[in-house]
Structures are given as C-alpha cells and as structure tokens.
C-alpha cells in the first residue's frame, strides 16, 4: 500500500482548499452537483404516488451512489485541471467499462453494509422494542416510563453496532472511490486500502471532520432561523425553504467532495498533478 500520512493541520487545509475549488469553475461544478442532488430527490417525489417504484429507485440510487459520486469527483478533477465541466460528467463512471464494474461493486458493498445494519437492528432490537420506541416518538408514553427504560440498553447496543458498521463503510469509501476512478484500482483492494489510509491519517481526517461538523452546525442554526421566517409565508415560504435547503445541500456536497478529492491527491501522492481524463479499461 503506497500512501502518505498527512500532518493533522492538513485537515483544515483540505477544507480551505475545497472552498477555493469553487472558484475554478463555479457554474459547471454547481450544475453537476445540483444534477446529483435532484436525482436523489426523485424517490421522495414518487413516494406518495408510486411507492413501489419509489422503493425500486431508492435501491438503484444506493447501488449507483458511488458511481455518481465518482462523477462529481471527475468534474472536480476537470475543473482543477482547467478543463470544461458539464452536467453529463456526473455519469463519467458509467462511461468507463473497467471503472464502471468496480464502482458498481462498491455500490454493492454499500448496500450490503446497510443491509447488515438493518439485520443487526432486527436481531438486537426486534419489532416489540421498535413498537415501544414508536410510542415514545409519538409521545404516547413518557421517555422515563418503565416500559421505555426496558429498551434503553438494546437501543444503545443497536446504535453502537450501526455506528461501527457505518464508520467502516465511510472509511472504506472515502479513498476507494477516487482510487477506482482516477487510479484504476480494483474495488475490494481500494476499499481495504482506504481503511488503512484513513487509519494512518486519523488526525488530519479528524480535524477535517470536526471543521465540517462545526460548519454544518452553524448552517443548521441558520436554516432553523430561515425556516421560522419562511414559515410566516405559508406555502410560498415552504417552497422558498425547499429551494434554500437544496442550494445548501448542493454547496455542502460539493465542498465535502472537493475536500475528499484534495485528501486523495495528497495522501496518494498526486498533490502536484491533476488527474488526466481518459477511459480506464
């Protein structure tokens, strides 16, 4: 495994560099990311009308998630190299035969990890305890009641297992997607390599994560204030709020993906040269 260990301060530099990346081709990068976000909203729009189709699309999007995220990474790489960026680049991962299969395999790993979370939750928590949790959520019983206290320990165990599985998934995906897309690596090898690289760069990635969390908290507070103001305008305010949320989601996803791109470049030795376009077979 050939990767570097970046100093802790590089986490902040990746975030700052991600913000500056927006200046390289703001229109193109925002268009690609907006396309990604809008596609992700399709199952929600169909849920009330065609629920079965909505579930099928949700599954398809989970499978294609790494592939489309690779498209955003590709667009960022193109902007970084001074080349044009267009919305169709979101599907760049599907255009490359060898890369396509490996990205889809990462999608399968993602679906298996989420399925494992559901199975663990069913095994550790169970339908009876879930019914009690729903009563607490619906305020039918008090959170400090004897019935609710019975599910506290199983709920904590379930959450701990879910956090571990999701943490491993995120660690494996963080460098695996750019490694498959830009470096032509095999999915399973890249996944394991990504976990090792994240472990070797735990300090810099922790700094990067803390900065992201801090920014997200500030944005959430701002959105709550905006939501309260827009709530005074009824349906018009709801539409405006949806537009603001989508805009924030687009910028947030783009900045986070650009940070991922910059971390990959530095950790895997591409800090001085932007990746070249081309089909990997």
C-alpha positions in Angstrom: 0.0 0.0 0.0 1.6 3.3 -1.1 0.1 6.2 0.7 1.3 9.1 2.9 0.5 10.2 6.4 -0.5 13.8 6.4 0.0 16.1 9.4 -3.1 17.0 11.5 -3.1 20.6 10.1 -3.7 19.3 6.6 -7.3 18.6 7.5 -8.0 22.3 7.8 -6.0 22.9 4.6 -8.3 20.4 2.7 -11.4 22.2 3.8 -10.0 25.6 2.8 -8.8 24.2 -0.5 -12.3 22.7 -1.1 -13.8 26.2 -0.7 -11.3 27.7 -3.1 -12.1 24.9 -5.6 -15.5 26.6 -6.2 -13.6 29.5 -7.8 -12.2 27.3 -10.6 -15.5 26.6 -12.4 -18.4 27.6 -10.1 -21.1 27.3 -12.8 -20.0 23.9 -14.0 -19.4 22.4 -10.6 -22.6 23.6 -9.1 -24.5 22.3 -12.2 -23.1 18.8 -11.8 -23.7 18.7 -8.1 -27.3 20.1 -8.5 -28.0 17.4 -11.0 -26.8 14.8 -8.4 -28.9 16.2 -5.6 -32.1 16.5 -7.8 -31.7 12.8 -8.9 -31.5 11.8 -5.2 -34.9 13.6 -4.6 -36.8 11.5 -7.3 -37.8 8.7 -4.9 -39.2 11.2 -2.4 -41.3 12.8 -5.1 -42.7 9.4 -6.2 -43.2 8.0 -2.7 -46.8 9.3 -2.4 -47.9 8.4 -5.9 -46.0 5.3 -6.8 -44.5 3.8 -3.6 -43.3 0.6 -5.2 -41.4 2.5 -8.0 -40.0 4.8 -5.3 -38.5 1.9 -3.4 -37.0 0.4 -6.6 -35.5 3.8 -7.5 -34.1 4.2 -4.0 -32.4 0.8 -4.2 -31.0 1.7 -7.7 -29.6 5.0 -6.3 -28.0 3.2 -3.4 -26.3 0.9 -5.9 -25.3 3.8 -8.2 -24.3 6.1 -5.3 -20.5 5.6 -5.6 -20.7 5.8 -9.3 -22.5 9.2 -9.3 -20.2 10.5 -6.5 -17.3 9.5 -8.8 -18.9 11.7 -11.4 -18.8 14.7 -9.1 -15.1 13.8 -8.3 -14.4 13.7 -12.0 -15.9 17.1 -12.6 -13.8 18.5 -9.7 -10.7 17.0 -11.3 -11.6 18.5 -14.6 -12.1 21.9 -13.0 -8.8 21.5 -11.1 -7.0 20.8 -14.4 -8.6 23.8 -16.1 -10.8 21.8 -18.4 -14.6 22.3 -19.1 -17.2 20.9 -16.8 -20.7 19.8 -17.8 -23.6 18.1 -16.1 -23.3 14.9 -18.1 -20.0 14.3 -16.4 -22.0 13.0 -13.4 -22.2 9.7 -15.3 -18.5 9.6 -16.2 -18.0 6.5 -14.0 -20.6 4.6 -16.2 -18.8 5.5 -19.4 -15.6 3.7 -18.5 -16.0 -0.1 -18.8 -13.4 -1.2 -16.3 -14.2 1.5 -13.8 -17.9 1.1 -14.1 -17.8 -2.5 -12.8 -15.6 -1.6 -9.9 -17.8 1.4 -8.9 -20.9 -0.8 -9.1 -19.1 -3.3 -6.8 -18.6 -0.5 -4.3 -22.3 0.2 -4.6 -23.0 -3.5 -3.8 -20.7 -3.2 -0.7 -22.6 -0.1 0.4 -26.0 -1.9 0.1 -24.6 -4.9 1.9 -23.4 -2.7 4.8 -26.7 -1.0 5.1 -28.5 -4.4 5.0 -26.1 -5.6 7.8 -27.2 -2.5 9.8 -30.9 -3.5 9.3 -30.3 -7.1 10.2 -28.3 -6.1 13.3 -31.1 -3.8 14.4 -33.7 -6.5 13.9 -31.6 -9.0 15.8 -30.7 -6.7 18.7 -33.8 -4.6 18.9 -36.7 -6.5 17.4 -40.2 -5.5 16.5 -41.6 -5.4 20.0 -39.0 -2.9 21.2 -39.4 -0.9 18.0 -43.2 -0.6 18.8 -42.2 0.8 22.2 -39.8 3.3 20.6 -42.6 4.4 18.2 -44.8 5.1 21.2 -42.1 7.2 22.8 -41.6 9.1 19.5 -45.4 9.7 19.2 -45.4 10.8 22.9 -47.9 8.0 23.8 -45.7 7.0 26.7 -43.1 9.1 28.7 -39.4 8.6 27.9 -38.7 7.9 31.6 -41.5 5.3 32.0 -40.7 1.7 33.0 -41.7 0.4 29.5 -39.4 2.9 27.8 -36.5 2.1 30.1 -36.6 -1.5 29.1 -35.5 -0.6 25.5 -32.6 1.7 26.6 -29.9 -0.9 26.7 -30.9 -2.7 23.5 -31.2 0.6 21.7 -27.7 1.6 22.8 -26.3 -1.7 21.6 -28.1 -1.3 18.3 -26.8 2.2 17.8 -23.2 1.2 18.7 -23.3 -1.7 16.1 -24.7 0.6 13.5 -22.1 3.3 14.2 -19.3 0.8 13.8 -20.6 -0.6 10.5 -21.3 2.9 9.1 -17.8 4.0 10.2 -16.1 1.1 8.5 -18.2 1.8 5.3 -17.4 5.5 5.3 -13.7 4.8 5.9 -13.6 2.3 3.1 -15.4 4.5 0.6 -13.5 7.7 1.4 -10.4 6.9 -0.7 -11.8 3.9 -2.6 -14.0 5.9 -5.0 -11.2 8.3 -6.2 -8.7 5.3 -6.2 -11.0 3.3 -8.5 -11.9 6.4 -10.7 -8.5 8.1 -11.1 -6.0 5.3 -10.3 -7.8 2.3 -11.9 -7.7 0.2 -8.7 -9.9 -2.8 -8.0 -12.9 -2.1 -5.7 -12.1 -4.6 -2.9 -8.4 -3.7 -2.8 -9.2 0.0 -2.8 -11.8 -0.4 -0.1 -9.3 -2.1 2.2 -6.6 0.3 1.3 -8.9 3.2 2.1 -9.5 1.9 5.6 -5.7 1.6 6.1 -5.1 5.1 4.7 -7.8 6.6 6.9 -6.2 4.9 10.0 -2.8 6.3 9.0 -4.3 9.8 8.6 -6.7 9.7 11.5 -5.5 13.0 13.0 -5.8 15.0 9.7 -9.2 13.4 8.9 -10.4 14.1 12.4 -9.5 17.8 12.0 -11.2 17.8 8.7 -14.3 16.1 10.1 -14.5 18.5 13.1 -14.3 21.5 10.8 -17.1 20.1 8.7 -19.3 19.3 11.7 -18.7 22.8 13.1 -19.8 24.4 9.7 -22.8 22.1 9.5 -23.9 23.1 13.0 -23.7 26.8 12.1 -25.6 26.2 8.8 -28.3 24.2 10.6 -28.9 27.0 13.1 -29.1 29.4 10.2 -31.6 27.2 8.4 -33.7 27.0 11.5 -33.9 30.8 11.6 -34.7 30.9 7.9 -37.4 28.2 8.3 -39.0 30.2 11.1 -39.1 33.3 8.9 -40.4 31.5 5.8 -43.0 29.8 8.0 -44.8 33.1 8.1 -45.4 33.0 4.4 -47.3 29.7 4.2 -47.0 27.6 1.1 -44.8 30.2 -0.6 -42.4 30.1 2.3 -42.3 26.3 2.2 -41.3 26.4 -1.5 -38.7 29.0 -0.8 -37.4 27.0 2.1 -37.1 23.9 -0.1 -35.1 25.9 -2.6 -32.7 27.1 0.2 -32.3 23.6 1.5 -31.4 22.3 -2.0 -29.0 25.1 -2.5 -27.3 24.5 0.8 -27.2 20.7 0.1 -25.5 21.3 -3.3 -22.8 23.6 -1.9 -22.2 21.3 1.1 -21.9 18.2 -1.1 -19.6 20.0 -3.5 -17.3 21.3 -0.7 -17.2 17.9 1.0 -16.4 16.1 -2.2 -13.7 18.6 -3.1 -12.2 18.0 0.3 -12.2 14.3 -0.4 -10.5 14.9 -3.8 -7.8 17.1 -2.2 -7.2 14.5 0.6 -6.8 11.7 -2.0 -4.4 13.8 -4.1 -2.1 14.4 -1.1 -2.4 11.1 0.6 -1.8 9.1 -2.5 0.9 11.3 -4.0 -1.0 13.3 -6.6 -0.6 16.7 -4.9 1.3 18.3 -7.8 -0.5 16.9 -10.8 -4.2 16.9 -11.5 -5.6 13.6 -12.8 -5.9 13.2 -16.6 -9.2 12.4 -18.3 -9.4 9.1 -20.1 -11.0 5.7 -20.1 -9.5 3.1 -17.9 -10.1 -0.4 -19.1 
